[in-house]
């Protein structure tokens, strides 16, 4: 009596018998790959959901540059309008669903726009701290004025000196009126000159405008 052929299949030229240990191992590996793929898809979906929610806070100039589908822009506008927590949550989920329809190039453009805004916000925060530090230096160190002029040579020197003198005088008057340290949880009041120094320094730390962006377009010459 002829022997029935063993059931199986070939992998890279090698026969794998059905039900063998190798067969079971290959099936386990295949199942693992499938689960990994599902995990990757879930992570990607969650990432797109987060990008969609972050788009709610993207500056209009950067948002317009993305050329997103109208249906997505409308969904974002509706999400901004909704104040109810549950309604807003459902709307953001809808935004995430629309995000999954975008092609890879558009998603990359969204990521770049969000990164650009984040970098700008970080730079603004750094300038705020730098302005506070420079104000304190100018008020406590006479040599700081020369160092500041190296950074912002266009500063109105006479005006800044006047502000510094007035701020120092205000601080002395404040200490005389309220001797001792300020009560816990209550900051010492500062005068107008103190605030104006900060505004002046803050403006001096701003990056110079882009000449190319500010230059008017040249008229085309007639043929």
mmCIF file of the C-alpha atoms, coordinates in Angstrom:
data_MODEL
# 
_entry.id   MODEL 
# 
loop_
_atom_site.group_PDB 
_atom_site.id 
_atom_site.type_symbol 
_atom_site.label_atom_id 
_atom_site.label_alt_id 
_atom_site.label_comp_id 
_atom_site.label_asym_id 
_atom_site.label_entity_id 
_atom_site.label_seq_id 
_atom_site.pdbx_PDB_ins_code 
_atom_site.Cartn_x 
_atom_site.Cartn_y 
_atom_site.Cartn_z 
_atom_site.occupancy 
_atom_site.B_iso_or_equiv 
_atom_site.pdbx_formal_charge 
_atom_site.auth_seq_id 
_atom_site.auth_comp_id 
_atom_site.auth_asym_id 
_atom_site.auth_atom_id 
_atom_site.pdbx_PDB_model_num 
ATOM 1   C CA . UNK A 1 1   ? 0.000   0.000   0.000   1.00 0.00 ? 1   UNK A CA 1 
ATOM 2   C CA . UNK A 1 2   ? 1.425   3.360   -1.029  1.00 0.00 ? 2   UNK A CA 1 
ATOM 3   C CA . UNK A 1 3   ? 2.371   5.660   1.772   1.00 0.00 ? 3   UNK A CA 1 
ATOM 4   C CA . UNK A 1 4   ? 0.501   8.942   1.882   1.00 0.00 ? 4   UNK A CA 1 
ATOM 5   C CA . UNK A 1 5   ? 2.765   11.923  1.188   1.00 0.00 ? 5   UNK A CA 1 
ATOM 6   C CA . UNK A 1 6   ? 3.580   14.060  4.215   1.00 0.00 ? 6   UNK A CA 1 
ATOM 7   C CA . UNK A 1 7   ? 1.731   17.355  4.237   1.00 0.00 ? 7   UNK A CA 1 
ATOM 8   C CA . UNK A 1 8   ? 3.859   20.441  4.413   1.00 0.00 ? 8   UNK A CA 1 
ATOM 9   C CA . UNK A 1 9   ? 5.453   23.230  2.448   1.00 0.00 ? 9   UNK A CA 1 
ATOM 10  C CA . UNK A 1 10  ? 8.814   24.525  1.339   1.00 0.00 ? 10  UNK A CA 1 
ATOM 11  C CA . UNK A 1 11  ? 10.637  27.482  2.922   1.00 0.00 ? 11  UNK A CA 1 
ATOM 12  C CA . UNK A 1 12  ? 13.799  28.633  1.133   1.00 0.00 ? 12  UNK A CA 1 
ATOM 13  C CA . UNK A 1 13  ? 14.151  25.239  -0.547  1.00 0.00 ? 13  UNK A CA 1 
ATOM 14  C CA . UNK A 1 14  ? 13.633  23.241  2.655   1.00 0.00 ? 14  UNK A CA 1 
ATOM 15  C CA . UNK A 1 15  ? 10.582  21.093  3.263   1.00 0.00 ? 15  UNK A CA 1 
ATOM 16  C CA . UNK A 1 16  ? 8.673   21.862  6.476   1.00 0.00 ? 16  UNK A CA 1 
ATOM 17  C CA . UNK A 1 17  ? 6.325   19.131  7.610   1.00 0.00 ? 17  UNK A CA 1 
ATOM 18  C CA . UNK A 1 18  ? 2.930   20.244  8.848   1.00 0.00 ? 18  UNK A CA 1 
ATOM 19  C CA . UNK A 1 19  ? 2.729   19.977  12.617  1.00 0.00 ? 19  UNK A CA 1 
ATOM 20  C CA . UNK A 1 20  ? 6.484   19.712  13.079  1.00 0.00 ? 20  UNK A CA 1 
ATOM 21  C CA . UNK A 1 21  ? 8.393   21.789  15.591  1.00 0.00 ? 21  UNK A CA 1 
ATOM 22  C CA . UNK A 1 22  ? 9.770   23.915  12.785  1.00 0.00 ? 22  UNK A CA 1 
ATOM 23  C CA . UNK A 1 23  ? 6.271   24.433  11.433  1.00 0.00 ? 23  UNK A CA 1 
ATOM 24  C CA . UNK A 1 24  ? 5.029   25.569  14.838  1.00 0.00 ? 24  UNK A CA 1 
ATOM 25  C CA . UNK A 1 25  ? 8.018   27.860  15.281  1.00 0.00 ? 25  UNK A CA 1 
ATOM 26  C CA . UNK A 1 26  ? 7.469   29.510  11.909  1.00 0.00 ? 26  UNK A CA 1 
ATOM 27  C CA . UNK A 1 27  ? 3.800   30.034  12.732  1.00 0.00 ? 27  UNK A CA 1 
ATOM 28  C CA . UNK A 1 28  ? 4.704   31.637  16.057  1.00 0.00 ? 28  UNK A CA 1 
ATOM 29  C CA . UNK A 1 29  ? 7.098   33.992  14.280  1.00 0.00 ? 29  UNK A CA 1 
ATOM 30  C CA . UNK A 1 30  ? 4.430   34.876  11.716  1.00 0.00 ? 30  UNK A CA 1 
ATOM 31  C CA . UNK A 1 31  ? 1.927   35.607  14.449  1.00 0.00 ? 31  UNK A CA 1 
ATOM 32  C CA . UNK A 1 32  ? 4.467   37.789  16.221  1.00 0.00 ? 32  UNK A CA 1 
ATOM 33  C CA . UNK A 1 33  ? 5.061   39.795  13.046  1.00 0.00 ? 33  UNK A CA 1 
ATOM 34  C CA . UNK A 1 34  ? 1.336   40.333  12.682  1.00 0.00 ? 34  UNK A CA 1 
ATOM 35  C CA . UNK A 1 35  ? 1.006   41.528  16.268  1.00 0.00 ? 35  UNK A CA 1 
ATOM 36  C CA . UNK A 1 36  ? 3.977   43.848  15.802  1.00 0.00 ? 36  UNK A CA 1 
ATOM 37  C CA . UNK A 1 37  ? 2.365   45.305  12.697  1.00 0.00 ? 37  UNK A CA 1 
ATOM 38  C CA . UNK A 1 38  ? -0.852  45.935  14.584  1.00 0.00 ? 38  UNK A CA 1 
ATOM 39  C CA . UNK A 1 39  ? 1.103   47.623  17.378  1.00 0.00 ? 39  UNK A CA 1 
ATOM 40  C CA . UNK A 1 40  ? 2.903   49.844  14.883  1.00 0.00 ? 40  UNK A CA 1 
ATOM 41  C CA . UNK A 1 41  ? -0.394  50.800  13.245  1.00 0.00 ? 41  UNK A CA 1 
ATOM 42  C CA . UNK A 1 42  ? -1.886  51.664  16.628  1.00 0.00 ? 42  UNK A CA 1 
ATOM 43  C CA . UNK A 1 43  ? 1.111   53.824  17.543  1.00 0.00 ? 43  UNK A CA 1 
ATOM 44  C CA . UNK A 1 44  ? 0.933   55.596  14.187  1.00 0.00 ? 44  UNK A CA 1 
ATOM 45  C CA . UNK A 1 45  ? -2.785  56.223  14.649  1.00 0.00 ? 45  UNK A CA 1 
ATOM 46  C CA . UNK A 1 46  ? -2.200  57.663  18.126  1.00 0.00 ? 46  UNK A CA 1 
ATOM 47  C CA . UNK A 1 47  ? 0.586   59.856  16.754  1.00 0.00 ? 47  UNK A CA 1 
ATOM 48  C CA . UNK A 1 48  ? -1.741  61.273  14.090  1.00 0.00 ? 48  UNK A CA 1 
ATOM 49  C CA . UNK A 1 49  ? -4.391  61.871  16.750  1.00 0.00 ? 49  UNK A CA 1 
ATOM 50  C CA . UNK A 1 50  ? -1.884  63.888  18.786  1.00 0.00 ? 50  UNK A CA 1 
ATOM 51  C CA . UNK A 1 51  ? -0.784  65.860  15.719  1.00 0.00 ? 51  UNK A CA 1 
ATOM 52  C CA . UNK A 1 52  ? -4.406  66.721  14.990  1.00 0.00 ? 52  UNK A CA 1 
ATOM 53  C CA . UNK A 1 53  ? -4.926  68.000  18.530  1.00 0.00 ? 53  UNK A CA 1 
ATOM 54  C CA . UNK A 1 54  ? -1.725  70.060  18.354  1.00 0.00 ? 54  UNK A CA 1 
ATOM 55  C CA . UNK A 1 55  ? -2.968  71.642  15.123  1.00 0.00 ? 55  UNK A CA 1 
ATOM 56  C CA . UNK A 1 56  ? -5.617  73.416  17.211  1.00 0.00 ? 56  UNK A CA 1 
ATOM 57  C CA . UNK A 1 57  ? -2.889  75.672  18.601  1.00 0.00 ? 57  UNK A CA 1 
ATOM 58  C CA . UNK A 1 58  ? -0.907  76.179  15.392  1.00 0.00 ? 58  UNK A CA 1 
ATOM 59  C CA . UNK A 1 59  ? -0.485  79.785  14.274  1.00 0.00 ? 59  UNK A CA 1 
ATOM 60  C CA . UNK A 1 60  ? -2.690  80.766  11.364  1.00 0.00 ? 60  UNK A CA 1 
ATOM 61  C CA . UNK A 1 61  ? 0.297   81.632  9.148   1.00 0.00 ? 61  UNK A CA 1 
ATOM 62  C CA . UNK A 1 62  ? 1.799   78.171  9.556   1.00 0.00 ? 62  UNK A CA 1 
ATOM 63  C CA . UNK A 1 63  ? -1.596  76.505  9.213   1.00 0.00 ? 63  UNK A CA 1 
ATOM 64  C CA . UNK A 1 64  ? -2.345  78.286  5.942   1.00 0.00 ? 64  UNK A CA 1 
ATOM 65  C CA . UNK A 1 65  ? 1.018   77.183  4.577   1.00 0.00 ? 65  UNK A CA 1 
ATOM 66  C CA . UNK A 1 66  ? 0.068   73.500  4.964   1.00 0.00 ? 66  UNK A CA 1 
ATOM 67  C CA . UNK A 1 67  ? -2.778  73.561  2.430   1.00 0.00 ? 67  UNK A CA 1 
ATOM 68  C CA . UNK A 1 68  ? -4.796  71.002  4.405   1.00 0.00 ? 68  UNK A CA 1 
ATOM 69  C CA . UNK A 1 69  ? -8.079  69.604  3.070   1.00 0.00 ? 69  UNK A CA 1 
ATOM 70  C CA . UNK A 1 70  ? -11.063 71.853  3.670   1.00 0.00 ? 70  UNK A CA 1 
ATOM 71  C CA . UNK A 1 71  ? -12.904 69.181  5.628   1.00 0.00 ? 71  UNK A CA 1 
ATOM 72  C CA . UNK A 1 72  ? -10.009 68.974  8.096   1.00 0.00 ? 72  UNK A CA 1 
ATOM 73  C CA . UNK A 1 73  ? -9.782  72.759  8.442   1.00 0.00 ? 73  UNK A CA 1 
ATOM 74  C CA . UNK A 1 74  ? -13.522 72.918  9.142   1.00 0.00 ? 74  UNK A CA 1 
ATOM 75  C CA . UNK A 1 75  ? -13.187 70.157  11.746  1.00 0.00 ? 75  UNK A CA 1 
ATOM 76  C CA . UNK A 1 76  ? -10.361 72.056  13.463  1.00 0.00 ? 76  UNK A CA 1 
ATOM 77  C CA . UNK A 1 77  ? -12.388 75.269  13.501  1.00 0.00 ? 77  UNK A CA 1 
ATOM 78  C CA . UNK A 1 78  ? -15.342 73.408  15.016  1.00 0.00 ? 78  UNK A CA 1 
ATOM 79  C CA . UNK A 1 79  ? -13.115 71.849  17.687  1.00 0.00 ? 79  UNK A CA 1 
ATOM 80  C CA . UNK A 1 80  ? -11.866 75.304  18.695  1.00 0.00 ? 80  UNK A CA 1 
ATOM 81  C CA . UNK A 1 81  ? -15.445 76.537  18.966  1.00 0.00 ? 81  UNK A CA 1 
ATOM 82  C CA . UNK A 1 82  ? -16.713 73.694  21.185  1.00 0.00 ? 82  UNK A CA 1 
ATOM 83  C CA . UNK A 1 83  ? -16.349 74.365  24.907  1.00 0.00 ? 83  UNK A CA 1 
ATOM 84  C CA . UNK A 1 84  ? -18.128 71.262  26.210  1.00 0.00 ? 84  UNK A CA 1 
ATOM 85  C CA . UNK A 1 85  ? -15.510 68.711  27.351  1.00 0.00 ? 85  UNK A CA 1 
ATOM 86  C CA . UNK A 1 86  ? -17.191 65.604  25.929  1.00 0.00 ? 86  UNK A CA 1 
ATOM 87  C CA . UNK A 1 87  ? -18.200 67.304  22.708  1.00 0.00 ? 87  UNK A CA 1 
ATOM 88  C CA . UNK A 1 88  ? -14.687 68.617  22.216  1.00 0.00 ? 88  UNK A CA 1 
ATOM 89  C CA . UNK A 1 89  ? -13.237 65.157  22.902  1.00 0.00 ? 89  UNK A CA 1 
ATOM 90  C CA . UNK A 1 90  ? -15.435 63.587  20.223  1.00 0.00 ? 90  UNK A CA 1 
ATOM 91  C CA . UNK A 1 91  ? -14.563 66.350  17.762  1.00 0.00 ? 91  UNK A CA 1 
ATOM 92  C CA . UNK A 1 92  ? -10.836 65.839  18.340  1.00 0.00 ? 92  UNK A CA 1 
ATOM 93  C CA . UNK A 1 93  ? -11.311 62.130  17.688  1.00 0.00 ? 93  UNK A CA 1 
ATOM 94  C CA . UNK A 1 94  ? -12.944 63.087  14.394  1.00 0.00 ? 94  UNK A CA 1 
ATOM 95  C CA . UNK A 1 95  ? -9.959  65.315  13.623  1.00 0.00 ? 95  UNK A CA 1 
ATOM 96  C CA . UNK A 1 96  ? -7.698  62.319  14.257  1.00 0.00 ? 96  UNK A CA 1 
ATOM 97  C CA . UNK A 1 97  ? -9.770  60.236  11.844  1.00 0.00 ? 97  UNK A CA 1 
ATOM 98  C CA . UNK A 1 98  ? -9.313  62.870  9.150   1.00 0.00 ? 98  UNK A CA 1 
ATOM 99  C CA . UNK A 1 99  ? -5.592  63.038  9.895   1.00 0.00 ? 99  UNK A CA 1 
ATOM 100 C CA . UNK A 1 100 ? -5.315  59.357  8.992   1.00 0.00 ? 100 UNK A CA 1 
ATOM 101 C CA . UNK A 1 101 ? -6.440  60.200  5.468   1.00 0.00 ? 101 UNK A CA 1 
ATOM 102 C CA . UNK A 1 102 ? -3.465  62.484  4.846   1.00 0.00 ? 102 UNK A CA 1 
ATOM 103 C CA . UNK A 1 103 ? -0.566  61.312  2.740   1.00 0.00 ? 103 UNK A CA 1 
ATOM 104 C CA . UNK A 1 104 ? 2.901   60.928  4.211   1.00 0.00 ? 104 UNK A CA 1 
ATOM 105 C CA . UNK A 1 105 ? 4.195   64.193  2.717   1.00 0.00 ? 105 UNK A CA 1 
ATOM 106 C CA . UNK A 1 106 ? 1.391   66.237  4.279   1.00 0.00 ? 106 UNK A CA 1 
ATOM 107 C CA . UNK A 1 107 ? 1.889   64.569  7.664   1.00 0.00 ? 107 UNK A CA 1 
ATOM 108 C CA . UNK A 1 108 ? 5.595   65.413  7.483   1.00 0.00 ? 108 UNK A CA 1 
ATOM 109 C CA . UNK A 1 109 ? 4.721   69.033  6.645   1.00 0.00 ? 109 UNK A CA 1 
ATOM 110 C CA . UNK A 1 110 ? 2.435   69.157  9.701   1.00 0.00 ? 110 UNK A CA 1 
ATOM 111 C CA . UNK A 1 111 ? 5.227   67.837  11.931  1.00 0.00 ? 111 UNK A CA 1 
ATOM 112 C CA . UNK A 1 112 ? 7.658   70.423  10.556  1.00 0.00 ? 112 UNK A CA 1 
ATOM 113 C CA . UNK A 1 113 ? 5.186   73.288  11.110  1.00 0.00 ? 113 UNK A CA 1 
ATOM 114 C CA . UNK A 1 114 ? 4.546   72.219  14.707  1.00 0.00 ? 114 UNK A CA 1 
ATOM 115 C CA . UNK A 1 115 ? 8.292   71.894  15.327  1.00 0.00 ? 115 UNK A CA 1 
ATOM 116 C CA . UNK A 1 116 ? 8.866   75.352  13.854  1.00 0.00 ? 116 UNK A CA 1 
ATOM 117 C CA . UNK A 1 117 ? 6.273   76.875  16.180  1.00 0.00 ? 117 UNK A CA 1 
ATOM 118 C CA . UNK A 1 118 ? 7.722   75.039  19.178  1.00 0.00 ? 118 UNK A CA 1 
ATOM 119 C CA . UNK A 1 119 ? 11.222  76.281  18.387  1.00 0.00 ? 119 UNK A CA 1 
ATOM 120 C CA . UNK A 1 120 ? 9.887   79.824  18.058  1.00 0.00 ? 120 UNK A CA 1 
ATOM 121 C CA . UNK A 1 121 ? 8.132   79.596  21.418  1.00 0.00 ? 121 UNK A CA 1 
ATOM 122 C CA . UNK A 1 122 ? 11.303  78.272  23.053  1.00 0.00 ? 122 UNK A CA 1 
ATOM 123 C CA . UNK A 1 123 ? 13.307  81.163  21.582  1.00 0.00 ? 123 UNK A CA 1 
ATOM 124 C CA . UNK A 1 124 ? 10.737  83.683  22.869  1.00 0.00 ? 124 UNK A CA 1 
ATOM 125 C CA . UNK A 1 125 ? 10.906  82.180  26.365  1.00 0.00 ? 125 UNK A CA 1 
ATOM 126 C CA . UNK A 1 126 ? 14.702  82.369  26.308  1.00 0.00 ? 126 UNK A CA 1 
ATOM 127 C CA . UNK A 1 127 ? 14.573  86.053  25.344  1.00 0.00 ? 127 UNK A CA 1 
ATOM 128 C CA . UNK A 1 128 ? 12.194  86.736  28.236  1.00 0.00 ? 128 UNK A CA 1 
ATOM 129 C CA . UNK A 1 129 ? 14.681  85.259  30.708  1.00 0.00 ? 129 UNK A CA 1 
ATOM 130 C CA . UNK A 1 130 ? 17.587  87.055  29.069  1.00 0.00 ? 130 UNK A CA 1 
ATOM 131 C CA . UNK A 1 131 ? 15.737  90.382  29.290  1.00 0.00 ? 131 UNK A CA 1 
ATOM 132 C CA . UNK A 1 132 ? 15.130  89.845  33.015  1.00 0.00 ? 132 UNK A CA 1 
ATOM 133 C CA . UNK A 1 133 ? 18.800  89.005  33.567  1.00 0.00 ? 133 UNK A CA 1 
ATOM 134 C CA . UNK A 1 134 ? 19.985  92.057  31.638  1.00 0.00 ? 134 UNK A CA 1 
ATOM 135 C CA . UNK A 1 135 ? 17.654  94.338  33.580  1.00 0.00 ? 135 UNK A CA 1 
ATOM 136 C CA . UNK A 1 136 ? 19.112  93.111  36.872  1.00 0.00 ? 136 UNK A CA 1 
ATOM 137 C CA . UNK A 1 137 ? 22.654  93.525  35.568  1.00 0.00 ? 137 UNK A CA 1 
ATOM 138 C CA . UNK A 1 138 ? 21.982  97.068  34.389  1.00 0.00 ? 138 UNK A CA 1 
ATOM 139 C CA . UNK A 1 139 ? 20.492  98.009  37.749  1.00 0.00 ? 139 UNK A CA 1 
ATOM 140 C CA . UNK A 1 140 ? 23.250  96.481  39.878  1.00 0.00 ? 140 UNK A CA 1 
ATOM 141 C CA . UNK A 1 141 ? 26.409  96.882  37.773  1.00 0.00 ? 141 UNK A CA 1 
ATOM 142 C CA . UNK A 1 142 ? 27.524  100.140 36.150  1.00 0.00 ? 142 UNK A CA 1 
ATOM 143 C CA . UNK A 1 143 ? 29.816  98.206  33.801  1.00 0.00 ? 143 UNK A CA 1 
ATOM 144 C CA . UNK A 1 144 ? 26.849  96.300  32.362  1.00 0.00 ? 144 UNK A CA 1 
ATOM 145 C CA . UNK A 1 145 ? 25.799  99.296  30.270  1.00 0.00 ? 145 UNK A CA 1 
ATOM 146 C CA . UNK A 1 146 ? 28.883  99.034  28.056  1.00 0.00 ? 146 UNK A CA 1 
ATOM 147 C CA . UNK A 1 147 ? 28.335  95.297  27.651  1.00 0.00 ? 147 UNK A CA 1 
ATOM 148 C CA . UNK A 1 148 ? 24.725  95.894  26.664  1.00 0.00 ? 148 UNK A CA 1 
ATOM 149 C CA . UNK A 1 149 ? 25.717  98.418  23.986  1.00 0.00 ? 149 UNK A CA 1 
ATOM 150 C CA . UNK A 1 150 ? 27.869  95.729  22.385  1.00 0.00 ? 150 UNK A CA 1 
ATOM 151 C CA . UNK A 1 151 ? 24.688  93.698  21.872  1.00 0.00 ? 151 UNK A CA 1 
ATOM 152 C CA . UNK A 1 152 ? 22.306  96.537  20.985  1.00 0.00 ? 152 UNK A CA 1 
ATOM 153 C CA . UNK A 1 153 ? 24.385  99.509  19.729  1.00 0.00 ? 153 UNK A CA 1 
ATOM 154 C CA . UNK A 1 154 ? 21.252  101.337 18.509  1.00 0.00 ? 154 UNK A CA 1 
ATOM 155 C CA . UNK A 1 155 ? 19.925  101.678 22.058  1.00 0.00 ? 155 UNK A CA 1 
ATOM 156 C CA . UNK A 1 156 ? 18.994  105.215 23.146  1.00 0.00 ? 156 UNK A CA 1 
ATOM 157 C CA . UNK A 1 157 ? 21.784  105.481 25.706  1.00 0.00 ? 157 UNK A CA 1 
ATOM 158 C CA . UNK A 1 158 ? 20.549  108.666 27.371  1.00 0.00 ? 158 UNK A CA 1 
ATOM 159 C CA . UNK A 1 159 ? 17.035  107.286 27.778  1.00 0.00 ? 159 UNK A CA 1 
ATOM 160 C CA . UNK A 1 160 ? 18.318  104.004 29.219  1.00 0.00 ? 160 UNK A CA 1 
ATOM 161 C CA . UNK A 1 161 ? 20.545  105.824 31.721  1.00 0.00 ? 161 UNK A CA 1 
ATOM 162 C CA . UNK A 1 162 ? 17.583  107.914 32.826  1.00 0.00 ? 162 UNK A CA 1 
ATOM 163 C CA . UNK A 1 163 ? 15.470  104.792 33.336  1.00 0.00 ? 163 UNK A CA 1 
ATOM 164 C CA . UNK A 1 164 ? 18.232  103.099 35.343  1.00 0.00 ? 164 UNK A CA 1 
ATOM 165 C CA . UNK A 1 165 ? 18.669  106.127 37.632  1.00 0.00 ? 165 UNK A CA 1 
ATOM 166 C CA . UNK A 1 166 ? 14.924  106.388 38.187  1.00 0.00 ? 166 UNK A CA 1 
ATOM 167 C CA . UNK A 1 167 ? 14.530  102.663 38.835  1.00 0.00 ? 167 UNK A CA 1 
ATOM 168 C CA . UNK A 1 168 ? 17.317  102.742 41.414  1.00 0.00 ? 168 UNK A CA 1 
ATOM 169 C CA . UNK A 1 169 ? 15.734  105.781 43.080  1.00 0.00 ? 169 UNK A CA 1 
ATOM 170 C CA . UNK A 1 170 ? 12.338  104.043 43.133  1.00 0.00 ? 170 UNK A CA 1 
ATOM 171 C CA . UNK A 1 171 ? 13.911  100.956 44.727  1.00 0.00 ? 171 UNK A CA 1 
ATOM 172 C CA . UNK A 1 172 ? 15.524  103.080 47.456  1.00 0.00 ? 172 UNK A CA 1 
ATOM 173 C CA . UNK A 1 173 ? 12.235  104.821 48.163  1.00 0.00 ? 173 UNK A CA 1 
ATOM 174 C CA . UNK A 1 174 ? 10.477  101.470 48.324  1.00 0.00 ? 174 UNK A CA 1 
ATOM 175 C CA . UNK A 1 175 ? 12.998  100.101 50.836  1.00 0.00 ? 175 UNK A CA 1 
ATOM 176 C CA . UNK A 1 176 ? 12.705  103.233 52.951  1.00 0.00 ? 176 UNK A CA 1 
ATOM 177 C CA . UNK A 1 177 ? 8.912   103.077 52.966  1.00 0.00 ? 177 UNK A CA 1 
ATOM 178 C CA . UNK A 1 178 ? 8.779   99.341  53.707  1.00 0.00 ? 178 UNK A CA 1 
ATOM 179 C CA . UNK A 1 179 ? 11.924  98.372  55.667  1.00 0.00 ? 179 UNK A CA 1 
ATOM 180 C CA . UNK A 1 180 ? 12.762  94.685  55.889  1.00 0.00 ? 180 UNK A CA 1 
ATOM 181 C CA . UNK A 1 181 ? 11.982  91.890  53.480  1.00 0.00 ? 181 UNK A CA 1 
ATOM 182 C CA . UNK A 1 182 ? 8.652   91.759  51.664  1.00 0.00 ? 182 UNK A CA 1 
ATOM 183 C CA . UNK A 1 183 ? 6.029   89.549  53.357  1.00 0.00 ? 183 UNK A CA 1 
ATOM 184 C CA . UNK A 1 184 ? 5.995   85.920  52.284  1.00 0.00 ? 184 UNK A CA 1 
ATOM 185 C CA . UNK A 1 185 ? 4.026   85.411  49.084  1.00 0.00 ? 185 UNK A CA 1 
ATOM 186 C CA . UNK A 1 186 ? 4.043   89.130  48.262  1.00 0.00 ? 186 UNK A CA 1 
ATOM 187 C CA . UNK A 1 187 ? 6.512   90.527  45.729  1.00 0.00 ? 187 UNK A CA 1 
ATOM 188 C CA . UNK A 1 188 ? 7.934   93.988  46.164  1.00 0.00 ? 188 UNK A CA 1 
ATOM 189 C CA . UNK A 1 189 ? 6.214   96.617  44.027  1.00 0.00 ? 189 UNK A CA 1 
ATOM 190 C CA . UNK A 1 190 ? 8.266   98.000  41.183  1.00 0.00 ? 190 UNK A CA 1 
ATOM 191 C CA . UNK A 1 191 ? 8.029   101.390 39.519  1.00 0.00 ? 191 UNK A CA 1 
ATOM 192 C CA . UNK A 1 192 ? 7.330   102.328 35.931  1.00 0.00 ? 192 UNK A CA 1 
ATOM 193 C CA . UNK A 1 193 ? 11.009  102.772 35.081  1.00 0.00 ? 193 UNK A CA 1 
ATOM 194 C CA . UNK A 1 194 ? 11.746  99.214  36.199  1.00 0.00 ? 194 UNK A CA 1 
ATOM 195 C CA . UNK A 1 195 ? 9.148   97.883  33.748  1.00 0.00 ? 195 UNK A CA 1 
ATOM 196 C CA . UNK A 1 196 ? 10.285  100.178 30.941  1.00 0.00 ? 196 UNK A CA 1 
ATOM 197 C CA . UNK A 1 197 ? 13.869  98.926  31.228  1.00 0.00 ? 197 UNK A CA 1 
ATOM 198 C CA . UNK A 1 198 ? 12.583  95.413  30.661  1.00 0.00 ? 198 UNK A CA 1 
ATOM 199 C CA . UNK A 1 199 ? 10.599  96.489  27.609  1.00 0.00 ? 199 UNK A CA 1 
ATOM 200 C CA . UNK A 1 200 ? 13.573  98.327  26.149  1.00 0.00 ? 200 UNK A CA 1 
ATOM 201 C CA . UNK A 1 201 ? 15.925  95.388  26.705  1.00 0.00 ? 201 UNK A CA 1 
ATOM 202 C CA . UNK A 1 202 ? 13.366  92.910  25.423  1.00 0.00 ? 202 UNK A CA 1 
ATOM 203 C CA . UNK A 1 203 ? 13.068  94.895  22.186  1.00 0.00 ? 203 UNK A CA 1 
ATOM 204 C CA . UNK A 1 204 ? 16.855  95.039  21.882  1.00 0.00 ? 204 UNK A CA 1 
ATOM 205 C CA . UNK A 1 205 ? 17.080  91.246  22.073  1.00 0.00 ? 205 UNK A CA 1 
ATOM 206 C CA . UNK A 1 206 ? 14.657  90.728  19.208  1.00 0.00 ? 206 UNK A CA 1 
ATOM 207 C CA . UNK A 1 207 ? 16.304  89.242  16.098  1.00 0.00 ? 207 UNK A CA 1 
ATOM 208 C CA . UNK A 1 208 ? 16.700  91.697  13.213  1.00 0.00 ? 208 UNK A CA 1 
ATOM 209 C CA . UNK A 1 209 ? 13.992  91.535  10.529  1.00 0.00 ? 209 UNK A CA 1 
ATOM 210 C CA . UNK A 1 210 ? 14.654  89.538  7.406   1.00 0.00 ? 210 UNK A CA 1 
ATOM 211 C CA . UNK A 1 211 ? 15.614  92.051  4.688   1.00 0.00 ? 211 UNK A CA 1 
ATOM 212 C CA . UNK A 1 212 ? 14.389  89.717  1.967   1.00 0.00 ? 212 UNK A CA 1 
ATOM 213 C CA . UNK A 1 213 ? 10.946  89.495  3.562   1.00 0.00 ? 213 UNK A CA 1 
ATOM 214 C CA . UNK A 1 214 ? 10.717  93.265  4.093   1.00 0.00 ? 214 UNK A CA 1 
ATOM 215 C CA . UNK A 1 215 ? 11.950  94.292  0.639   1.00 0.00 ? 215 UNK A CA 1 
ATOM 216 C CA . UNK A 1 216 ? 9.145   95.294  -1.756  1.00 0.00 ? 216 UNK A CA 1 
ATOM 217 C CA . UNK A 1 217 ? 8.723   93.256  -4.885  1.00 0.00 ? 217 UNK A CA 1 
ATOM 218 C CA . UNK A 1 218 ? 10.490  94.726  -7.889  1.00 0.00 ? 218 UNK A CA 1 
ATOM 219 C CA . UNK A 1 219 ? 8.192   95.687  -10.777 1.00 0.00 ? 219 UNK A CA 1 
ATOM 220 C CA . UNK A 1 220 ? 8.616   93.692  -13.929 1.00 0.00 ? 220 UNK A CA 1 
ATOM 221 C CA . UNK A 1 221 ? 10.241  95.569  -16.760 1.00 0.00 ? 221 UNK A CA 1 
ATOM 222 C CA . UNK A 1 222 ? 8.185   96.072  -19.837 1.00 0.00 ? 222 UNK A CA 1 
ATOM 223 C CA . UNK A 1 223 ? 9.194   93.929  -22.737 1.00 0.00 ? 223 UNK A CA 1 
# 
